[in-house]
Amino acid sequence: MVYSDDHIALAAEYALGTLDADERAQVETMMSADMDFAAVVQSWEHKLGALNQMVGSVEPRSEVWEKIKTAIGHSEIREPLALPEAPAVAPLVEEQPVAAAVENPNVIRLAAKARRWRNLATAASAIAAALVAIIGFGLSMPDLLPDSMRPRPRTQVVEAKAPPSPTRSAQYVAVLQREGGSPAFILTVDGATRNFTVRKVGASAEPGKSFELWLISDKLPRPRSLGVIGAYEFTSRPVLASYDGEIVRAATYAVTVEQTGGSPDGNPHSAPVFSGKLIETVPPEAAPPAR
């Protein structure tokens, strides 16, 4: 399948980790419904992962270490530390310089740990900056990169097979979730057969309870049950074939919590806990013109 530049850029940003939570949820929904798009994302993850091996280590200058030692308190402090006076019958205790406390092994170990963490943070920032620069040049001006860091062209042989039918049906997907929450179920519907598949993502039923899927439309007098969602990861059924296509595409799909085995009378017995509407993810393919 051929994807637009926006789809390819979205896959690249997902692999790079620069998307916000809503955009990442959108990409994950598209990956679940479209295996070809998931392959595009995996290809970007492979490309960007290899860049980490292209960045060499950088040795800091000697004066950097001296500034770090000064910053963490290795310069000696000669101010005396005054101790409270002892009772009159005891001899006076001599004042000790603070520098002795600085030379304490525990303080030195803490300073060394702080130094290591600062070095790690500096190295991580340098690697991140280098990766961003390499990615930018690699995409826009690859000729400016050294030969050793230019992406190597890869040849991939793809076997093209004739489609089983001259037309492709539209594909729809709905993310069933609470308002503002993470996805609980992903519902996919084939536009031609109207068969649907529910994938369990982040929901688990309580003991003695079952999740039941409902179709809600203003063209129907009441919600219609589409059956209990099974205990496995995927649940598929053909029951939408008995409904008009326009009702299927415009309806709201909701999930309620029912007793084990589902509603006994075909009516929901609780308010919907997850809901969503279908969006078209793959448009239908028109039939080729007659010759």
C-alpha angles and dihedrals in degrees: 000000000000115000129199124249089256092057091048092048090049090052091049093050090048090054090046092050098234098122124104122238096269093049092048090052089051092051092047090051091051090048091052092051099038120043091188091059089047087056090053090054091048090051091055091048089054093049096047094043091059091057091071089069092055096064115090127206121267120216111217120229119262093247090060090065092050091053090050092052090050092048094053095049108262092134107100119253114206099189108126120241109228115217124203115267116265123228116288092253093058125075118254116265115234117242116253123216118243088233088075090061090050090056091054109124092231092056091048092051091050090050090051091051091050089049092052092050092049090050091049092049091049092049093048091051091049093050092049092050091048092050092051091049093047092048092049094050092041092056101037107023110013092162090070092063121090115261092252092057101043115109111257117233112247125207116215123186113214123189111220116212127191113254115252091238135024093242136049121218123229118260125215133192135189127191109216110206145130115272107285092356132117120274115280099179135008116214120198124187129191109225095215104042095023089220110153135205125199117203118199109226113161108350131099125182123235118248110280092018135098134201113236126194121222136191113218120191134159086226091064125067094229141000114289121219117235092188140265117310107240127237093249126085094258130040119185129185138163097215096115090071089083092061129079113264094237091053091050094051097044100038128107115238116212137179123215132185110245137169118282109296095021137269112342095211105034094257128107114253098194138036115271112272095190130024143163146155131243122259125189111250100169120031120221117264115234119235115258115261116266116258 
